[in-house]
C-alpha cells in the first residue's frame, strides 16, 4: 500500500469533548443535553463525577496525546497529513477546527471518530454533527468535503493494544490461578442496540466479536482465562427505559457469588481513559470489587499504544488508497469483516424505523 494520504488534505480527530475546569461543567452538560429541557439543577447533580476531579475531564489531554501520536506516526512514514482535533460538545469545536483547516488549505478531510464501534451514539450522531458543521461553514463561504473512517473495533492494532493491556493488568494481580476477564463498554438503550443491528452486526455483537478474539489471543499467550463476560457502564436517562445489561457493578456481585476471585476489568468500549473509565470503572467498579473481596485490576485503554496508533494510520492510508481507485488489503480479525466506508441507508438510527431527515455525511440523508 502506497504511503500517501492523497486525496486528503487533513485528518480530523473528532471527539465528544469534556470540560477543563469546574466552571465549564454545567455549560458543557448543557451542550450535551441541548434541546431536552434538562434544568441546570439537574445538570449540577449529573456533573458530580466531573466535580470530583476538579471539573476537568481527562478526555481532552487524551485527545491531545492521540493527535500528537498520530502526527508522529504519519511523519515517521513520510506522510504529509496535518492532524487536527475538534469536539461535538466543548472547545475546540469541530466547526471552528474545520474553518481553521480550510484557511490553511484543507479541502477534503478524513475524519477519525473516537469510537471504535458502530451505533447511533458512536457513529451516526457524529455523522449528523459533521454534516451540520459543513452546512454552517458553507453559509460562511467555506466549502469542505468530509469522509469518515470505518468503525475499527476489529482492527488488528486496536485488538493488540487491548490484549497487551489485559495481560499487563493480569500480571499485577497476586498469584493465585485463573482470571475472569470482565469486558466493559458504554451501555446504550435497547432500542439503539436493535437499530444498530438492522444493516449489519449490532453494537453488542461487535463487542462480543472483540471478546472472542482477545480471549483466544490471551490463552495463546499463556494467560489462564477461566471465563469472560461482557457488561456495561454509564447508563443514564429515564430509569424506566431499558438499556443493555448487566451493569458492571451488578455483574461483579454475580461473579463473586459464583466463586470468582480474580478479575481483570477490560474497558474495550473506550479508546482512552475519559470520565466513564476513571469514575465508573476506577472509582465505582473497583470500589465494588474491593467490597466484594475480589482481586481486581483495570486494564488500560488503547490510548496511544504504538500498535493502536500504527493501526489507525494503516486505516487512514488504506482509505486514501481506496479513494485513489486502488485495492489495498483490509486487515481485520474476528468473524464480522470490515464495515463499509459509506454507511448503508438506515444504519445506526437512534430507533429503527424513525426517519428524522437530519442530514449526515458518509451515508444517505435518511
Buried (B, 14 or more C-beta within 10 A) or exposed (E): EEEBBBEBBBBBBBBBBBBBEBEBBBEBBBBBBEEEEBEEEEBEEBBEBBEEBEBBBBBBBBBEBBBBBBBBBBEEBEBEBBBBBBBBBBBBBBBBBBBBBBEEEBBBBBBBBBBBBBBBBBBBBBBBBBBBBBEEBEEEEBEBBBBBBBBBBBBBBBBBBBBBBBBEBBEEBEEEEEBBBBBBBBBBBBBBBBBBBBBBBBBBBBBBBBBBBBBBBBEEEEBEBEEBBBBBBBBEEEEEEEBBEBBBBEBBBEBBEEEBBBBBBBBBBBBBBBBBBBBBBBBBBBEBBEEBEBBBBBBBBBBBBEBBBBBBBBBBBBBBBBBEEEEBEBBBBBEBEBBBBBBBEBBBBBEBEEEEEBBBBBBEEB
